[in-house]
Amino acid sequence: MARGLSLVAIVVSGLTFAFGEGGSKRVLAGVLFGVGMTIAALNFLG
C-alpha cells in the first residue's frame, strides 16, 4: 500500500517538475525523502 502511494506521489511530483512550477524541485526532494523514510521504516518493521 505504501509503495503504491509513494509511486503515485513520485508521478505527481514528476509531472509538476515537467510543467516547470517554481517550487517543484523542493517538492520533488521532499517526496523522495518521504518515500525513502517510508520504505526504510517498512523494511525495519517487516
mmCIF entry with sequence, helices, sheets and N, C-alpha, C, O atoms, coordinates in Angstrom:
data_MODEL
# 
_entry.id   MODEL 
# 
_entity.id                         1 
_entity.type                       polymer 
_entity.pdbx_number_of_molecules   1 
# 
_entity_poly.entity_id                      1 
_entity_poly.type                           'polypeptide(L)' 
_entity_poly.nstd_linkage                   no 
_entity_poly.nstd_monomer                   no 
_entity_poly.pdbx_seq_one_letter_code       MARGLSLVAIVVSGLTFAFGEGGSKRVLAGVLFGVGMTIAALNFLG 
_entity_poly.pdbx_seq_one_letter_code_can   MARGLSLVAIVVSGLTFAFGEGGSKRVLAGVLFGVGMTIAALNFLG 
_entity_poly.pdbx_strand_id                 A 
# 
loop_
_entity_poly_seq.entity_id 
_entity_poly_seq.num 
_entity_poly_seq.mon_id 
_entity_poly_seq.hetero 
1 1  MET n 
1 2  ALA n 
1 3  ARG n 
1 4  GLY n 
1 5  LEU n 
1 6  SER n 
1 7  LEU n 
1 8  VAL n 
1 9  ALA n 
1 10 ILE n 
1 11 VAL n 
1 12 VAL n 
1 13 SER n 
1 14 GLY n 
1 15 LEU n 
1 16 THR n 
1 17 PHE n 
1 18 ALA n 
1 19 PHE n 
1 20 GLY n 
1 21 GLU n 
1 22 GLY n 
1 23 GLY n 
1 24 SER n 
1 25 LYS n 
1 26 ARG n 
1 27 VAL n 
1 28 LEU n 
1 29 ALA n 
1 30 GLY n 
1 31 VAL n 
1 32 LEU n 
1 33 PHE n 
1 34 GLY n 
1 35 VAL n 
1 36 GLY n 
1 37 MET n 
1 38 THR n 
1 39 ILE n 
1 40 ALA n 
1 41 ALA n 
1 42 LEU n 
1 43 ASN n 
1 44 PHE n 
1 45 LEU n 
1 46 GLY n 
# 
_struct_asym.id          A 
_struct_asym.entity_id   1 
# 
loop_
_struct_conf.conf_type_id 
_struct_conf.id 
_struct_conf.pdbx_PDB_helix_id 
_struct_conf.beg_label_comp_id 
_struct_conf.beg_label_asym_id 
_struct_conf.beg_label_seq_id 
_struct_conf.pdbx_beg_PDB_ins_code 
_struct_conf.end_label_comp_id 
_struct_conf.end_label_asym_id 
_struct_conf.end_label_seq_id 
_struct_conf.pdbx_end_PDB_ins_code 
_struct_conf.beg_auth_comp_id 
_struct_conf.beg_auth_asym_id 
_struct_conf.beg_auth_seq_id 
_struct_conf.end_auth_comp_id 
_struct_conf.end_auth_asym_id 
_struct_conf.end_auth_seq_id 
_struct_conf.pdbx_PDB_helix_class 
_struct_conf.details 
_struct_conf.pdbx_PDB_helix_length 
HELX_P HELX_P1 AA1 ALA A 2  ? ALA A 18 ? ALA A 2  ALA A 18 1 ? 17 
HELX_P HELX_P2 AA2 SER A 24 ? LEU A 45 ? SER A 24 LEU A 45 1 ? 22 
# 
_struct_conf_type.id          HELX_P 
_struct_conf_type.criteria    ? 
_struct_conf_type.reference   ? 
# 
loop_
_atom_site.group_PDB 
_atom_site.id 
_atom_site.type_symbol 
_atom_site.label_atom_id 
_atom_site.label_alt_id 
_atom_site.label_comp_id 
_atom_site.label_asym_id 
_atom_site.label_entity_id 
_atom_site.label_seq_id 
_atom_site.pdbx_PDB_ins_code 
_atom_site.Cartn_x 
_atom_site.Cartn_y 
_atom_site.Cartn_z 
_atom_site.occupancy 
_atom_site.B_iso_or_equiv 
_atom_site.pdbx_formal_charge 
_atom_site.auth_seq_id 
_atom_site.auth_comp_id 
_atom_site.auth_asym_id 
_atom_site.auth_atom_id 
_atom_site.pdbx_PDB_model_num 
ATOM 1   N N  . MET A 1 1  ? 0.825  -1.198 0.000   1.00 0.00 ? 1  MET A N  1 
ATOM 2   C CA . MET A 1 1  ? 0.000  0.000  0.000   1.00 0.00 ? 1  MET A CA 1 
ATOM 3   C C  . MET A 1 1  ? 0.866  1.258  0.000   1.00 0.00 ? 1  MET A C  1 
ATOM 4   O O  . MET A 1 1  ? 0.637  2.183  -0.779  1.00 0.00 ? 1  MET A O  1 
ATOM 5   N N  . ALA A 1 2  ? 1.864  1.277  0.885   1.00 0.00 ? 2  ALA A N  1 
ATOM 6   C CA . ALA A 1 2  ? 2.730  2.454  0.970   1.00 0.00 ? 2  ALA A CA 1 
ATOM 7   C C  . ALA A 1 2  ? 3.552  2.624  -0.303  1.00 0.00 ? 2  ALA A C  1 
ATOM 8   O O  . ALA A 1 2  ? 3.800  3.745  -0.745  1.00 0.00 ? 2  ALA A O  1 
ATOM 9   N N  . ARG A 1 3  ? 3.967  1.518  -0.882  1.00 0.00 ? 3  ARG A N  1 
ATOM 10  C CA . ARG A 1 3  ? 4.753  1.617  -2.121  1.00 0.00 ? 3  ARG A CA 1 
ATOM 11  C C  . ARG A 1 3  ? 3.904  2.141  -3.265  1.00 0.00 ? 3  ARG A C  1 
ATOM 12  O O  . ARG A 1 3  ? 4.392  2.895  -4.106  1.00 0.00 ? 3  ARG A O  1 
ATOM 13  N N  . GLY A 1 4  ? 2.641  1.749  -3.304  1.00 0.00 ? 4  GLY A N  1 
ATOM 14  C CA . GLY A 1 4  ? 1.734  2.262  -4.334  1.00 0.00 ? 4  GLY A CA 1 
ATOM 15  C C  . GLY A 1 4  ? 1.507  3.753  -4.182  1.00 0.00 ? 4  GLY A C  1 
ATOM 16  O O  . GLY A 1 4  ? 1.520  4.495  -5.165  1.00 0.00 ? 4  GLY A O  1 
ATOM 17  N N  . LEU A 1 5  ? 1.299  4.192  -2.943  1.00 0.00 ? 5  LEU A N  1 
ATOM 18  C CA . LEU A 1 5  ? 1.110  5.624  -2.694  1.00 0.00 ? 5  LEU A CA 1 
ATOM 19  C C  . LEU A 1 5  ? 2.375  6.412  -2.997  1.00 0.00 ? 5  LEU A C  1 
ATOM 20  O O  . LEU A 1 5  ? 2.305  7.529  -3.509  1.00 0.00 ? 5  LEU A O  1 
ATOM 21  N N  . SER A 1 6  ? 3.530  5.836  -2.686  1.00 0.00 ? 6  SER A N  1 
ATOM 22  C CA . SER A 1 6  ? 4.776  6.535  -2.989  1.00 0.00 ? 6  SER A CA 1 
ATOM 23  C C  . SER A 1 6  ? 4.985  6.637  -4.495  1.00 0.00 ? 6  SER A C  1 
ATOM 24  O O  . SER A 1 6  ? 5.514  7.638  -4.980  1.00 0.00 ? 6  SER A O  1 
ATOM 25  N N  . LEU A 1 7  ? 4.578  5.621  -5.233  1.00 0.00 ? 7  LEU A N  1 
ATOM 26  C CA . LEU A 1 7  ? 4.678  5.676  -6.691  1.00 0.00 ? 7  LEU A CA 1 
ATOM 27  C C  . LEU A 1 7  ? 3.792  6.783  -7.248  1.00 0.00 ? 7  LEU A C  1 
ATOM 28  O O  . LEU A 1 7  ? 4.207  7.524  -8.139  1.00 0.00 ? 7  LEU A O  1 
ATOM 29  N N  . VAL A 1 8  ? 2.577  6.897  -6.727  1.00 0.00 ? 8  VAL A N  1 
ATOM 30  C CA . VAL A 1 8  ? 1.674  7.966  -7.158  1.00 0.00 ? 8  VAL A CA 1 
ATOM 31  C C  . VAL A 1 8  ? 2.275  9.329  -6.830  1.00 0.00 ? 8  VAL A C  1 
ATOM 32  O O  . VAL A 1 8  ? 2.210  10.247 -7.648  1.00 0.00 ? 8  VAL A O  1 
ATOM 33  N N  . ALA A 1 9  ? 2.858  9.469  -5.643  1.00 0.00 ? 9  ALA A N  1 
ATOM 34  C CA . ALA A 1 9  ? 3.462  10.741 -5.250  1.00 0.00 ? 9  ALA A CA 1 
ATOM 35  C C  . ALA A 1 9  ? 4.627  11.102 -6.161  1.00 0.00 ? 9  ALA A C  1 
ATOM 36  O O  . ALA A 1 9  ? 4.797  12.268 -6.516  1.00 0.00 ? 9  ALA A O  1 
ATOM 37  N N  . ILE A 1 10 ? 5.431  10.114 -6.541  1.00 0.00 ? 10 ILE A N  1 
ATOM 38  C CA . ILE A 1 10 ? 6.562  10.372 -7.432  1.00 0.00 ? 10 ILE A CA 1 
ATOM 39  C C  . ILE A 1 10 ? 6.073  10.792 -8.813  1.00 0.00 ? 10 ILE A C  1 
ATOM 40  O O  . ILE A 1 10 ? 6.640  11.700 -9.421  1.00 0.00 ? 10 ILE A O  1 
ATOM 41  N N  . VAL A 1 11 ? 5.029  10.141 -9.310  1.00 0.00 ? 11 VAL A N  1 
ATOM 42  C CA . VAL A 1 11 ? 4.495  10.502 -10.626 1.00 0.00 ? 11 VAL A CA 1 
ATOM 43  C C  . VAL A 1 11 ? 3.940  11.919 -10.607 1.00 0.00 ? 11 VAL A C  1 
ATOM 44  O O  . VAL A 1 11 ? 4.195  12.697 -11.527 1.00 0.00 ? 11 VAL A O  1 
ATOM 45  N N  . VAL A 1 12 ? 3.185  12.261 -9.567  1.00 0.00 ? 12 VAL A N  1 
ATOM 46  C CA . VAL A 1 12 ? 2.608  13.608 -9.474  1.00 0.00 ? 12 VAL A CA 1 
ATOM 47  C C  . VAL A 1 12 ? 3.704  14.660 -9.366  1.00 0.00 ? 12 VAL A C  1 
ATOM 48  O O  . VAL A 1 12 ? 3.628  15.698 -10.023 1.00 0.00 ? 12 VAL A O  1 
ATOM 49  N N  . SER A 1 13 ? 4.721  14.404 -8.547  1.00 0.00 ? 13 SER A N  1 
ATOM 50  C CA . SER A 1 13 ? 5.803  15.382 -8.430  1.00 0.00 ? 13 SER A CA 1 
ATOM 51  C C  . SER A 1 13 ? 6.613  15.461 -9.722  1.00 0.00 ? 13 SER A C  1 
ATOM 52  O O  . SER A 1 13 ? 7.126  16.528 -10.060 1.00 0.00 ? 13 SER A O  1 
ATOM 53  N N  . GLY A 1 14 ? 6.734  14.356 -10.442 1.00 0.00 ? 14 GLY A N  1 
ATOM 54  C CA . GLY A 1 14 ? 7.409  14.383 -11.739 1.00 0.00 ? 14 GLY A CA 1 
ATOM 55  C C  . GLY A 1 14 ? 6.657  15.228 -12.751 1.00 0.00 ? 14 GLY A C  1 
ATOM 56  O O  . GLY A 1 14 ? 7.265  15.968 -13.524 1.00 0.00 ? 14 GLY A O  1 
ATOM 57  N N  . LEU A 1 15 ? 5.329  15.119 -12.747 1.00 0.00 ? 15 LEU A N  1 
ATOM 58  C CA . LEU A 1 15 ? 4.527  15.963 -13.638 1.00 0.00 ? 15 LEU A CA 1 
ATOM 59  C C  . LEU A 1 15 ? 4.654  17.433 -13.260 1.00 0.00 ? 15 LEU A C  1 
ATOM 60  O O  . LEU A 1 15 ? 4.734  18.299 -14.131 1.00 0.00 ? 15 LEU A O  1 
ATOM 61  N N  . THR A 1 16 ? 4.673  17.710 -11.968 1.00 0.00 ? 16 THR A N  1 
ATOM 62  C CA . THR A 1 16 ? 4.856  19.089 -11.510 1.00 0.00 ? 16 THR A CA 1 
ATOM 63  C C  . THR A 1 16 ? 6.207  19.624 -11.967 1.00 0.00 ? 16 THR A C  1 
ATOM 64  O O  . THR A 1 16 ? 6.316  20.773 -12.395 1.00 0.00 ? 16 THR A O  1 
ATOM 65  N N  . PHE A 1 17 ? 7.238  18.783 -11.873 1.00 0.00 ? 17 PHE A N  1 
ATOM 66  C CA . PHE A 1 17 ? 8.574  19.178 -12.304 1.00 0.00 ? 17 PHE A CA 1 
ATOM 67  C C  . PHE A 1 17 ? 8.611  19.402 -13.811 1.00 0.00 ? 17 PHE A C  1 
ATOM 68  O O  . PHE A 1 17 ? 9.262  20.332 -14.287 1.00 0.00 ? 17 PHE A O  1 
ATOM 69  N N  . ALA A 1 18 ? 7.912  18.552 -14.564 1.00 0.00 ? 18 ALA A N  1 
ATOM 70  C CA . ALA A 1 18 ? 7.919  18.653 -16.024 1.00 0.00 ? 18 ALA A CA 1 
ATOM 71  C C  . ALA A 1 18 ? 7.237  19.928 -16.507 1.00 0.00 ? 18 ALA A C  1 
ATOM 72  O O  . ALA A 1 18 ? 7.662  20.519 -17.500 1.00 0.00 ? 18 ALA A O  1 
ATOM 73  N N  . PHE A 1 19 ? 6.202  20.350 -15.825 1.00 0.00 ? 19 PHE A N  1 
ATOM 74  C CA . PHE A 1 19 ? 5.499  21.558 -16.246 1.00 0.00 ? 19 PHE A CA 1 
ATOM 75  C C  . PHE A 1 19 ? 6.100  22.824 -15.649 1.00 0.00 ? 19 PHE A C  1 
ATOM 76  O O  . PHE A 1 19 ? 5.570  23.915 -15.860 1.00 0.00 ? 19 PHE A O  1 
ATOM 77  N N  . GLY A 1 20 ? 7.200  22.695 -14.905 1.00 0.00 ? 20 GLY A N  1 
ATOM 78  C CA . GLY A 1 20 ? 8.010  23.832 -14.510 1.00 0.00 ? 20 GLY A CA 1 
ATOM 79  C C  . GLY A 1 20 ? 7.435  24.758 -13.459 1.00 0.00 ? 20 GLY A C  1 
ATOM 80  O O  . GLY A 1 20 ? 7.635  25.970 -13.530 1.00 0.00 ? 20 GLY A O  1 
ATOM 81  N N  . GLU A 1 21 ? 6.731  24.218 -12.494 1.00 0.00 ? 21 GLU A N  1 
ATOM 82  C CA . GLU A 1 21 ? 6.264  25.060 -11.395 1.00 0.00 ? 21 GLU A CA 1 
ATOM 83  C C  . GLU A 1 21 ? 7.470  25.489 -10.568 1.00 0.00 ? 21 GLU A C  1 
ATOM 84  O O  . GLU A 1 21 ? 8.443  24.745 -10.447 1.00 0.00 ? 21 GLU A O  1 
ATOM 85  N N  . GLY A 1 22 ? 7.406  26.683 -10.003 1.00 0.00 ? 22 GLY A N  1 
ATOM 86  C CA . GLY A 1 22 ? 8.557  27.277 -9.334  1.00 0.00 ? 22 GLY A CA 1 
ATOM 87  C C  . GLY A 1 22 ? 9.149  26.451 -8.213  1.00 0.00 ? 22 GLY A C  1 
ATOM 88  O O  . GLY A 1 22 ? 10.368 26.284 -8.162  1.00 0.00 ? 22 GLY A O  1 
ATOM 89  N N  . GLY A 1 23 ? 8.332  25.926 -7.311  1.00 0.00 ? 23 GLY A N  1 
ATOM 90  C CA . GLY A 1 23 ? 8.848  25.190 -6.164  1.00 0.00 ? 23 GLY A CA 1 
ATOM 91  C C  . GLY A 1 23 ? 8.877  23.693 -6.366  1.00 0.00 ? 23 GLY A C  1 
ATOM 92  O O  . GLY A 1 23 ? 8.897  22.937 -5.394  1.00 0.00 ? 23 GLY A O  1 
ATOM 93  N N  . SER A 1 24 ? 8.878  23.252 -7.608  1.00 0.00 ? 24 SER A N  1 
ATOM 94  C CA . SER A 1 24 ? 8.757  21.818 -7.866  1.00 0.00 ? 24 SER A CA 1 
ATOM 95  C C  . SER A 1 24 ? 9.992  21.039 -7.422  1.00 0.00 ? 24 SER A C  1 
ATOM 96  O O  . SER A 1 24 ? 9.875  19.879 -7.027  1.00 0.00 ? 24 SER A O  1 
ATOM 97  N N  . LYS A 1 25 ? 11.167 21.653 -7.479  1.00 0.00 ? 25 LYS A N  1 
ATOM 98  C CA . LYS A 1 25 ? 12.369 20.935 -7.049  1.00 0.00 ? 25 LYS A CA 1 
ATOM 99  C C  . LYS A 1 25 ? 12.315 20.648 -5.557  1.00 0.00 ? 25 LYS A C  1 
ATOM 100 O O  . LYS A 1 25 ? 12.719 19.574 -5.111  1.00 0.00 ? 25 LYS A O  1 
ATOM 101 N N  . ARG A 1 26 ? 11.818 21.601 -4.791  1.00 0.00 ? 26 ARG A N  1 
ATOM 102 C CA . ARG A 1 26 ? 11.693 21.395 -3.347  1.00 0.00 ? 26 ARG A CA 1 
ATOM 103 C C  . ARG A 1 26 ? 10.660 20.307 -3.051  1.00 0.00 ? 26 ARG A C  1 
ATOM 104 O O  . ARG A 1 26 ? 10.862 19.475 -2.167  1.00 0.00 ? 26 ARG A O  1 
ATOM 105 N N  . VAL A 1 27 ? 9.555  20.321 -3.796  1.00 0.00 ? 27 VAL A N  1 
ATOM 106 C CA . VAL A 1 27 ? 8.514  19.301 -3.614  1.00 0.00 ? 27 VAL A CA 1 
ATOM 107 C C  . VAL A 1 27 ? 9.063  17.928 -3.974  1.00 0.00 ? 27 VAL A C  1 
ATOM 108 O O  . VAL A 1 27 ? 8.830  16.958 -3.252  1.00 0.00 ? 27 VAL A O  1 
ATOM 109 N N  . LEU A 1 28 ? 9.784  17.837 -5.075  1.00 0.00 ? 28 LEU A N  1 
ATOM 110 C CA . LEU A 1 28 ? 10.352 16.562 -5.508  1.00 0.00 ? 28 LEU A CA 1 
ATOM 111 C C  . LEU A 1 28 ? 11.331 16.026 -4.469  1.00 0.00 ? 28 LEU A C  1 
ATOM 112 O O  . LEU A 1 28 ? 11.319 14.834 -4.162  1.00 0.00 ? 28 LEU A O  1 
ATOM 113 N N  . ALA A 1 29 ? 12.176 16.897 -3.928  1.00 0.00 ? 29 ALA A N  1 
ATOM 114 C CA . ALA A 1 29 ? 13.124 16.472 -2.901  1.00 0.00 ? 29 ALA A CA 1 
ATOM 115 C C  . ALA A 1 29 ? 12.386 15.991 -1.654  1.00 0.00 ? 29 ALA A C  1 
ATOM 116 O O  . ALA A 1 29 ? 12.772 14.989 -1.053  1.00 0.00 ? 29 ALA A O  1 
ATOM 117 N N  . GLY A 1 30 ? 11.336 16.693 -1.267  1.00 0.00 ? 30 GLY A N  1 
ATOM 118 C CA . GLY A 1 30 ? 10.554 16.280 -0.104  1.00 0.00 ? 30 GLY A CA 1 
ATOM 119 C C  . GLY A 1 30 ? 9.867  14.944 -0.310  1.00 0.00 ? 30 GLY A C  1 
ATOM 120 O O  . GLY A 1 30 ? 9.827  14.112 0.596   1.00 0.00 ? 30 GLY A O  1 
ATOM 121 N N  . VAL A 1 31 ? 9.325  14.740 -1.507  1.00 0.00 ? 31 VAL A N  1 
ATOM 122 C CA . VAL A 1 31 ? 8.657  13.471 -1.805  1.00 0.00 ? 31 VAL A CA 1 
ATOM 123 C C  . VAL A 1 31 ? 9.661  12.327 -1.780  1.00 0.00 ? 31 VAL A C  1 
ATOM 124 O O  . VAL A 1 31 ? 9.384  11.276 -1.202  1.00 0.00 ? 31 VAL A O  1 
ATOM 125 N N  . LEU A 1 32 ? 10.810 12.515 -2.393  1.00 0.00 ? 32 LEU A N  1 
ATOM 126 C CA . LEU A 1 32 ? 11.813 11.451 -2.404  1.00 0.00 ? 32 LEU A CA 1 
ATOM 127 C C  . LEU A 1 32 ? 12.305 11.133 -1.002  1.00 0.00 ? 32 LEU A C  1 
ATOM 128 O O  . LEU A 1 32 ? 12.520 9.968  -0.670  1.00 0.00 ? 32 LEU A O  1 
ATOM 129 N N  . PHE A 1 33 ? 12.486 12.161 -0.171  1.00 0.00 ? 33 PHE A N  1 
ATOM 130 C CA . PHE A 1 33 ? 12.910 11.946 1.210   1.00 0.00 ? 33 PHE A CA 1 
ATOM 131 C C  . PHE A 1 33 ? 11.835 11.189 1.987   1.00 0.00 ? 33 PHE A C  1 
ATOM 132 O O  . PHE A 1 33 ? 12.141 10.263 2.738   1.00 0.00 ? 33 PHE A O  1 
ATOM 133 N N  . GLY A 1 34 ? 10.584 11.584 1.804   1.00 0.00 ? 34 GLY A N  1 
ATOM 134 C CA . GLY A 1 34 ? 9.484  10.910 2.489   1.00 0.00 ? 34 GLY A CA 1 
ATOM 135 C C  . GLY A 1 34 ? 9.327  9.462  2.059   1.00 0.00 ? 34 GLY A C  1 
ATOM 136 O O  . GLY A 1 34 ? 9.082  8.583  2.885   1.00 0.00 ? 34 GLY A O  1 
ATOM 137 N N  . VAL A 1 35 ? 9.468  9.216  0.759   1.00 0.00 ? 35 VAL A N  1 
ATOM 138 C CA . VAL A 1 35 ? 9.369  7.846  0.250   1.00 0.00 ? 35 VAL A CA 1 
ATOM 139 C C  . VAL A 1 35 ? 10.508 6.995  0.802   1.00 0.00 ? 35 VAL A C  1 
ATOM 140 O O  . VAL A 1 35 ? 10.304 5.844  1.188   1.00 0.00 ? 35 VAL A O  1 
ATOM 141 N N  . GLY A 1 36 ? 11.688 7.561  0.837   1.00 0.00 ? 36 GLY A N  1 
ATOM 142 C CA . GLY A 1 36 ? 12.834 6.830  1.388   1.00 0.00 ? 36 GLY A CA 1 
ATOM 143 C C  . GLY A 1 36 ? 12.625 6.463  2.849   1.00 0.00 ? 36 GLY A C  1 
ATOM 144 O O  . GLY A 1 36 ? 12.933 5.346  3.265   1.00 0.00 ? 36 GLY A O  1 
ATOM 145 N N  . MET A 1 37 ? 12.100 7.406  3.628   1.00 0.00 ? 37 MET A N  1 
ATOM 146 C CA . MET A 1 37 ? 11.829 7.127  5.040   1.00 0.00 ? 37 MET A CA 1 
ATOM 147 C C  . MET A 1 37 ? 10.745 6.064  5.186   1.00 0.00 ? 37 MET A C  1 
ATOM 148 O O  . MET A 1 37 ? 10.846 5.193  6.050   1.00 0.00 ? 37 MET A O  1 
ATOM 149 N N  . THR A 1 38 ? 9.716  6.125  4.356   1.00 0.00 ? 38 THR A N  1 
ATOM 150 C CA . THR A 1 38 ? 8.628  5.146  4.440   1.00 0.00 ? 38 THR A CA 1 
ATOM 151 C C  . THR A 1 38 ? 9.117  3.744  4.115   1.00 0.00 ? 38 THR A C  1 
ATOM 152 O O  . THR A 1 38 ? 8.800  2.792  4.828   1.00 0.00 ? 38 THR A O  1 
ATOM 153 N N  . ILE A 1 39 ? 9.883  3.615  3.049   1.00 0.00 ? 39 ILE A N  1 
ATOM 154 C CA . ILE A 1 39 ? 10.386 2.292  2.656   1.00 0.00 ? 39 ILE A CA 1 
ATOM 155 C C  . ILE A 1 39 ? 11.370 1.761  3.693   1.00 0.00 ? 39 ILE A C  1 
ATOM 156 O O  . ILE A 1 39 ? 11.376 0.565  3.985   1.00 0.00 ? 39 ILE A O  1 
ATOM 157 N N  . ALA A 1 40 ? 12.204 2.641  4.253   1.00 0.00 ? 40 ALA A N  1 
ATOM 158 C CA . ALA A 1 40 ? 13.134 2.211  5.299   1.00 0.00 ? 40 ALA A CA 1 
ATOM 159 C C  . ALA A 1 40 ? 12.380 1.735  6.536   1.00 0.00 ? 40 ALA A C  1 
ATOM 160 O O  . ALA A 1 40 ? 12.763 0.739  7.150   1.00 0.00 ? 40 ALA A O  1 
ATOM 161 N N  . ALA A 1 41 ? 11.310 2.442  6.904   1.00 0.00 ? 41 ALA A N  1 
ATOM 162 C CA . ALA A 1 41 ? 10.518 2.027  8.065   1.00 0.00 ? 41 ALA A CA 1 
ATOM 163 C C  . ALA A 1 41 ? 9.834  0.688  7.812   1.00 0.00 ? 41 ALA A C  1 
ATOM 164 O O  . ALA A 1 41 ? 9.779  -0.159 8.703   1.00 0.00 ? 41 ALA A O  1 
ATOM 165 N N  . LEU A 1 42 ? 9.313  0.495  6.599   1.00 0.00 ? 42 LEU A N  1 
ATOM 166 C CA . LEU A 1 42 ? 8.677  -0.786 6.278   1.00 0.00 ? 42 LEU A CA 1 
ATOM 167 C C  . LEU A 1 42 ? 9.675  -1.930 6.330   1.00 0.00 ? 42 LEU A C  1 
ATOM 168 O O  . LEU A 1 42 ? 9.353  -3.015 6.815   1.00 0.00 ? 42 LEU A O  1 
ATOM 169 N N  . ASN A 1 43 ? 10.882 -1.697 5.835   1.00 0.00 ? 43 ASN A N  1 
ATOM 170 C CA . ASN A 1 43 ? 11.905 -2.740 5.875   1.00 0.00 ? 43 ASN A CA 1 
ATOM 171 C C  . ASN A 1 43 ? 12.346 -3.015 7.307   1.00 0.00 ? 43 ASN A C  1 
ATOM 172 O O  . ASN A 1 43 ? 12.634 -4.159 7.659   1.00 0.00 ? 43 ASN A O  1 
ATOM 173 N N  . PHE A 1 44 ? 12.402 -1.976 8.133   1.00 0.00 ? 44 PHE A N  1 
ATOM 174 C CA . PHE A 1 44 ? 12.819 -2.131 9.523   1.00 0.00 ? 44 PHE A CA 1 
ATOM 175 C C  . PHE A 1 44 ? 11.771 -2.907 10.323  1.00 0.00 ? 44 PHE A C  1 
ATOM 176 O O  . PHE A 1 44 ? 12.111 -3.770 11.131  1.00 0.00 ? 44 PHE A O  1 
ATOM 177 N N  . LEU A 1 45 ? 10.500 -2.593 10.090  1.00 0.00 ? 45 LEU A N  1 
ATOM 178 C CA . LEU A 1 45 ? 9.427  -3.249 10.837  1.00 0.00 ? 45 LEU A CA 1 
ATOM 179 C C  . LEU A 1 45 ? 9.095  -4.635 10.299  1.00 0.00 ? 45 LEU A C  1 
ATOM 180 O O  . LEU A 1 45 ? 8.610  -5.497 11.032  1.00 0.00 ? 45 LEU A O  1 
ATOM 181 N N  . GLY A 1 46 ? 9.359  -4.838 9.020   1.00 0.00 ? 46 GLY A N  1 
ATOM 182 C CA . GLY A 1 46 ? 8.954  -6.101 8.393   1.00 0.00 ? 46 GLY A CA 1 
ATOM 183 C C  . GLY A 1 46 ? 9.973  -7.134 8.382   1.00 0.00 ? 46 GLY A C  1 
ATOM 184 O O  . GLY A 1 46 ? 9.734  -8.232 7.879   1.00 0.00 ? 46 GLY A O  1 
# 
